[in-house]
Amino acid sequence: MPSPSLRKVSDERDSQEKAEKSQGDALVTITSLEGGDGEWQFTAEEINNYEVDPEMNRRILRKLDTRILVLIFFMYLFSALDRGNLGNAVTDGMTKQLHFVGNQYNIMLTVFYIPFCIMTIPGALLTKRFGPHRMLPLYMMGWGAMAMLNAACKNYGGVVAVRMILGVFEGLFGPSLAVFLSLYYTRAEMGKRMAAWYSSSAISGYYGLFQIRSRLHGWQILFLLEGGLTLLTAFISTFVLPPHPTRCSFLTKEEKKAAVMRLLKDASHRVNAPWDWKEIMAPLKEWKFYVWMVYALCYGTASSTAGTFLPQILGRFHYSTVKTNLYTVAPNIVSAVTLWITVLSSDFFRERSIHLMTANALTFAGCLGLACLPVSSDHAGYAMCFLISMGAFTPTCLFHTWHNNNDPNENGRAFRTGVMTFAANAGGIVSSNIFLQSDAPKYTRALIVSAAMEGCGICILICLRTYMWFDNRRRNRAQGVIWTTKDVPTAVLFEGPKNPSFRHFL
């Protein structure tokens, strides 16, 4: 009769074999898709056992990065320029020259963010339905034209009307980039690629240095230059962006197959999935979906604080317009470096939540410290601005990577990304109505609210990570295995968390 220890080992081996067989059984469906070279069919065994040659993998990534990522960087740069340069335009006297009174600047920001938030969900779904190669350039053309019109505005009413329409197009565009990238890159690669384009928002403050002397005001030149470059980039992207991996003209037939296999192993349960309303609405049935929405609202408030109001915060030091805008550059550069260090670490360890907590903690400390410091503490106050910026940009990048990593369904990811972008940008509405001119130059109330939202976000992350960690352990015990997200190909996870083999990406 076998000893208890031997029986235990035997039972564990049987459980693991059953789990692996169950995983294999889930792969019996054949994945078919229309490629540029005809219909491809991958058997269950091919998907489960396929290993991409390292050299081919590097070649695919190099081609994707140089053809797609570089262009996306500039596309998002011009989107970030509009929001960031609005703060620079205020320091250059836009509100005075257009005769703003009271809290009209805050109202103008709110008018922008309302359509911006509302249009994020339609934007993500339209991009999935009609293809990013068609929709992204169209969105850019819309806000590029509106940005140029912004320079021609002569009064408050004109600015409000233009900013409202501009908010529509930028709202359509915002979540579409994350949807687009999730169609090409694996879960382990998404963090760096999200950072590659999102870091452009951290360096968009450079435009504040353009002090061109002419009959136009400095802020008008900023909007004209930004709008013109946006339209040029939109025109170029019309001819460059591919529709999906199997239609990339710059990939060979073998590279296309490898690109698809990469995604089936560590991104999606189906590549180029057809439009399906049931799959689109599936996230609404998950309780984590609503928890993520609350977290998005929390971090979105602080991100907007750094992205839009940093020039006003620096106004407490009573520097000149040029010097104030110049002082925004250093925090933005440091935040871009911090963003890259964080996402590289996050991708390397295949971990998101702890890295998010670290970023939130930096902004929390910066907002709270700046609220407590007297206006006369220039050096300490400027140091707090660095902390605010260092933690403000990272969450947007890692958060959208994280919730996409936990959804193997392309349709569900599009809807989820749209809703999360809506919630995050709703934080912009909050920040637009707490940075009141009556509180200048200290803005104590706004900074305390921003710190409180970050603190709430940290608590949510702790609870969510704890649940996911325990649920992964429970699933491993039930199947008698020790699996992580690397051990389960996403091709089998067509049911998402309902599949026993599903493992949360922490």
Secondary structure, 3 states (H helix, E strand, C coil): CCCHHHHHHHHHHHHHHHHHHHHHHCCCCCEEEEECCEEEEECHHHHHHCCCCHHHHHHHHHHHHHHHHHHHHHHHHHHHHHHHHHHHHHHCCHHHHCCCCCCHHHHHHHHHHHHHHHCHHHHHHHHHHHCHHHHHHHHHHHHHHHHHHHCCCCCHHHHHHHHHHHHHHHHHHCCHHHHHHHCCCCHHHHHHHHHHHHCHHHHHHHHHHCCCCCCCCHHHHHHHHHHHHHHHHHHHHHHHCCCCHHHCCCCCHHHHHHHHHHHHHHCCCCCCCCCCHHHHHHHHHCHHHHHHHHHHHHHHHHHHHHHHHHHHHHHHHCCCHHHHHHHCHHHHHHHHHHHHHHHHHHHHHCCCHHHHHHHHHHHHHHHHHHHHCCCCCHHHHHHHHHHHHHHHCHHHHHHHHHHHHCCCCHHHHHHHHHHHHHHHHHHHHHHHCCCCHHHCCCCHHHHHHHHHHHHHHHHHHHHHHHHHHHHHHHHHHHHCCCCCHHHCCHHHCCCHHHCCCCCCCC
